[in-house]
């Protein structure tokens, strides 16, 4: 029940898109590789401040600011 609710089963079966960090630079920039889902296609990470770094094979790569580097200071 929990696996269905949090989307694990949909991601592992390839029905929804998934992204993972493949490289982290010293300045906090992360390179994410995103795989399209059968139901929704490739994800758009531009709303997170990411820039498209190109497509290679089945993966689309995005250059994103690190979550810790972009967090506001208290």
Phi and psi restraints in degrees (value plus and minus 20) as a CYANA .aco file:
   2 UNK   PHI     -85.9   -45.9
   2 UNK   PSI     -60.6   -20.6
   3 UNK   PHI     -82.1   -42.1
   3 UNK   PSI     -54.9   -14.9
   4 UNK   PHI     -92.7   -52.7
   4 UNK   PSI     -63.1   -23.1
   5 UNK   PHI     -85.5   -45.5
   5 UNK   PSI     -60.9   -20.9
   6 UNK   PHI    -106.6   -66.6
   6 UNK   PSI     -20.3    19.7
   7 UNK   PHI      69.2   109.2
   7 UNK   PSI     -15.1    24.9
   8 UNK   PHI     -77.8   -37.8
   8 UNK   PSI     -66.0   -26.0
   9 UNK   PHI     -86.1   -46.1
   9 UNK   PSI     -60.4   -20.4
  10 UNK   PHI     -84.7   -44.7
  10 UNK   PSI     -58.7   -18.7
  11 UNK   PHI     -90.6   -50.6
  11 UNK   PSI     -64.0   -24.0
  12 UNK   PHI     -90.3   -50.3
  12 UNK   PSI     -46.0    -6.0
  13 UNK   PHI    -106.8   -66.8
  13 UNK   PSI     -26.0    14.0
  14 UNK   PHI      64.9   104.9
  14 UNK   PSI      -7.4    32.6
  15 UNK   PHI     -97.2   -57.2
  15 UNK   PSI     -52.6   -12.6
  16 UNK   PHI    -136.6   -96.6
  16 UNK   PSI     138.0   178.0
  17 UNK   PHI     -89.7   -49.7
  17 UNK   PSI     136.3   176.3
  18 UNK   PHI    -164.2  -124.2
  18 UNK   PSI     128.7   168.7
  19 UNK   PHI    -149.9  -109.9
  19 UNK   PSI     130.4   170.4
  20 UNK   PHI    -166.3  -126.3
  20 UNK   PSI     129.7   169.7
  21 UNK   PHI     -97.0   -57.0
  21 UNK   PSI     106.3   146.3
  22 UNK   PHI    -128.9   -88.9
  22 UNK   PSI     -36.2     3.8
  23 UNK   PHI    -177.1  -137.1
  23 UNK   PSI     120.5   160.5
  24 UNK   PHI    -143.2  -103.2
  24 UNK   PSI     109.4   149.4
  25 UNK   PHI    -111.7   -71.7
  25 UNK   PSI     143.0   183.0
  26 UNK   PHI     -84.1   -44.1
  26 UNK   PSI     -47.8    -7.8
  27 UNK   PHI    -103.2   -63.2
  27 UNK   PSI     -16.2    23.8
  28 UNK   PHI      77.2   117.2
  28 UNK   PSI     -23.7    16.3
  29 UNK   PHI     -97.0   -57.0
  29 UNK   PSI     116.0   156.0
  30 UNK   PHI    -134.3   -94.3
  30 UNK   PSI     124.5   164.5
  31 UNK   PHI    -125.6   -85.6
  31 UNK   PSI      97.7   137.7
  32 UNK   PHI    -124.0   -84.0
  32 UNK   PSI     118.6   158.6
  33 UNK   PHI    -128.4   -88.4
  33 UNK   PSI     102.8   142.8
  34 UNK   PHI    -134.8   -94.8
  34 UNK   PSI     114.1   154.1
  35 UNK   PHI    -127.0   -87.0
  35 UNK   PSI     113.0   153.0
  36 UNK   PHI     -91.1   -51.1
  36 UNK   PSI     134.5   174.5
  37 UNK   PHI    -120.4   -80.4
  37 UNK   PSI     136.8   176.8
  38 UNK   PHI     -89.0   -49.0
  38 UNK   PSI     -47.2    -7.2
  39 UNK   PHI    -113.5   -73.5
  39 UNK   PSI     -45.7    -5.7
  40 UNK   PHI    -149.8  -109.8
  40 UNK   PSI     -24.2    15.8
  41 UNK   PHI      56.3    96.3
  41 UNK   PSI    -181.0  -141.0
  42 UNK   PHI     -96.9   -56.9
  42 UNK   PSI     121.7   161.7
  43 UNK   PHI     -95.7   -55.7
  43 UNK   PSI     134.7   174.7
  44 UNK   PHI    -129.3   -89.3
  44 UNK   PSI      88.6   128.6
  45 UNK   PHI    -114.5   -74.5
  45 UNK   PSI     -11.3    28.7
  46 UNK   PHI     -84.2   -44.2
  46 UNK   PSI     -46.3    -6.3
  47 UNK   PHI     -89.0   -49.0
  47 UNK   PSI     -38.7     1.3
  48 UNK   PHI    -112.3   -72.3
  48 UNK   PSI     -13.4    26.6
  49 UNK   PHI      67.3   107.3
  49 UNK   PSI      -4.5    35.5
  50 UNK   PHI    -109.8   -69.8
  50 UNK   PSI     134.6   174.6
  51 UNK   PHI    -138.0   -98.0
  51 UNK   PSI     122.0   162.0
  52 UNK   PHI     -86.8   -46.8
  52 UNK   PSI     107.6   147.6
  53 UNK   PHI    -127.9   -87.9
  53 UNK   PSI     -16.5    23.5
  54 UNK   PHI      96.1   136.1
  54 UNK   PSI     150.6   190.6
  55 UNK   PHI    -137.9   -97.9
  55 UNK   PSI     116.6   156.6
  56 UNK   PHI    -159.2  -119.2
  56 UNK   PSI      92.4   132.4
  57 UNK   PHI      45.9    85.9
  57 UNK   PSI    -147.9  -107.9
  58 UNK   PHI    -107.4   -67.4
  58 UNK   PSI     -26.1    13.9
  59 UNK   PHI    -126.8   -86.8
  59 UNK   PSI     122.6   162.6
  60 UNK   PHI    -129.5   -89.5
  60 UNK   PSI     112.3   152.3
  61 UNK   PHI    -123.7   -83.7
  61 UNK   PSI     119.8   159.8
  62 UNK   PHI    -149.4  -109.4
  62 UNK   PSI     118.3   158.3
  63 UNK   PHI    -118.0   -78.0
  63 UNK   PSI      96.8   136.8
  64 UNK   PHI    -145.1  -105.1
  64 UNK   PSI     125.7   165.7
  65 UNK   PHI     -88.1   -48.1
  65 UNK   PSI     126.4   166.4
  66 UNK   PHI     -83.4   -43.4
  66 UNK   PSI     126.1   166.1
  67 UNK   PHI     -81.8   -41.8
  67 UNK   PSI     -57.3   -17.3
  68 UNK   PHI     -96.8   -56.8
  68 UNK   PSI     -51.5   -11.5
  69 UNK   PHI     -94.3   -54.3
  69 UNK   PSI     -47.2    -7.2
  70 UNK   PHI    -117.5   -77.5
  70 UNK   PSI     -20.6    19.4
  71 UNK   PHI     -92.4   -52.4
  71 UNK   PSI     117.9   157.9
  72 UNK   PHI     -88.6   -48.6
  72 UNK   PSI     128.0   168.0
  73 UNK   PHI     -99.2   -59.2
  73 UNK   PSI     125.4   165.4
